Amino acid sequence: MKEAMNDVKNEVKAKLLFWHNIKSLKMRIALIALFIGLVALKIFTTVLTFDWLTSLLS
């Protein structure tokens, strides 16, 4: 368990280091937009799947 927590902490530190090494504002905005787009796509497809499943079962 402790080893898993250390792995997670190392991953978070690596992501933060990557984020702080990005100098371009355009690149940061593009990464934020990509992240928001992926989250929105995941939510949208999940909602469609549940709507399709409920209509199939009823």
Steps between C-alpha positions, in 0.01 A plus 500: 500500500780739589677417175183577303467837673862580415433411137199733493699781661781455247251512211341819636842660543594403144178653361555821697859520381380456140238772550752744647744436214247614238599853407240571232167641611339367182617148583362524854164621368498219243567238769227640723254502207598142413445388858160670522404356162592147604302529824198639312523221241512237773195647674311536172565141390411366845168685497423376149585144599269507802220660295541232234510225762188620682305531176616152401385345828162672513 
